[in-house]
Amino acid sequence: MASAAPFAKMNGLGNDIIVADMRGRADRVAPAAAVTLAADPATKFDQIMAIHDSRTPGTANFIEIINSDGSMAQACGNGMRCVVQALAAETGQQLFTFETVAGILTAREHEDGTISVDMGVPRFGWQDIPLEEEFRDTRMIELQVGPIDAPVLHSPSVASMGNPHAVFWVDNDVWTYELDRFGPLLENHPVFPERANISIAQVAAPDAITIRTWERGAGLTRACGSAACAVAVSAARTRRTGRVVTVTVPGGPLHIEWRDDDHVIMTGPAEWEFSGTFDPATGAWVRDTESAA
Ligand SMILES: N[C@@H](CCC[C@H](N)C(=O)O)C(=O)O
């Protein structure tokens, strides 16, 4: 292998994450490498979180987020918890600051091993999400989606957590909807010029919501942290819940708090699976012997 970089295969509530350590290098994870890693059952991922040196000396590490289709994302809540756990294990630190294309964010590892990430301030303007045309009230917008017959799948709440989200509120169990069928149609709907992450959400109690998400650039995943945040703020905006909720994704519960200072704090676990090294140009990889199954 020409110039190997360390990586850890991890997950955040079943959201498959590769944390790639690109510090001290000038190169980036090439699309070909992402394709190779995504195609291998052992390293199949939803997102790669590439840790780079800070872009300005003396500031925070820059985190690049790559979806399994090779596209770039602005936010990944579950991936950030994995990055924090990996760096906490390396450094013994508990508090972290990172830079992403969406801005600076902070995170903390707690004594019980759970991790809180300050996911920043949600935005609701139609240009922020972005939407193709003006909608004055983004708590509910109307979409023309011919092939989808269920009326509840025509009028989502929309929000930006740095990345675009559409939340469809349903009264029935979220598992009764064919998200694998309508997810791609809605992700690529012309109203979303940068595509969107698509969630269906059922309010279970004033402080509890159950969701499933079809992720932009990754398809059905077991967890999407930024979607859980988008759902929580949309629920509070539409008076379905208060500002502190448990959002249960297929992989388990996330605690979300939309603070009075407008920041959204997401808390949940991260899990290390194995480590290895990979070639960022090709994706060829080897497992570390000490983490071999
Ligand atoms: N799984 C993520 C979201 C990853 C990015 C998303 N697919 C996008 O393209 O916006 C999370 O935990 O937030």
The ligand as a Tripos MOL2 file, in Angstrom:
@<TRIPOS>MOLECULE
LIG
   13    12     1     0     0
SMALL
NO_CHARGES

@<TRIPOS>ATOM
      1 N1        -26.1020   10.0760    9.0090 N.3       1 LIG1
      2 C1        -25.9500   11.4520    9.1870 C.3       1 LIG1
      3 C2        -26.2790   12.3720    8.0700 C.3       1 LIG1
      4 C3        -25.2670   12.2440    6.9380 C.3       1 LIG1
      5 C4        -25.3860   13.2580    5.8400 C.3       1 LIG1
      6 C5        -26.6500   13.1690    5.0280 C.3       1 LIG1
      7 N2        -26.8280   11.9030    4.3780 N.3       1 LIG1
      8 C6        -26.6300   14.3060    4.0050 C.2       1 LIG1
      9 O1        -26.2220   14.0970    2.8430 O.co2     1 LIG1
     10 O2        -27.0320   15.4220    4.3750 O.co2     1 LIG1
     11 C7        -26.2900   11.9700   10.5540 C.2       1 LIG1
     12 O3        -26.1520   11.1920   11.5190 O.co2     1 LIG1
     13 O4        -26.6140   13.1570   10.6950 O.co2     1 LIG1
@<TRIPOS>BOND
     1     1     2 1
     2     2     3 1
     3     2    11 1
     4     3     4 1
     5     4     5 1
     6     5     6 1
     7     6     7 1
     8     6     8 1
     9     8     9 2
    10     8    10 1
    11    11    12 2
    12    11    13 1
@<TRIPOS>SUBSTRUCTURE
     1 LIG1         1 GROUP 0 **** ****
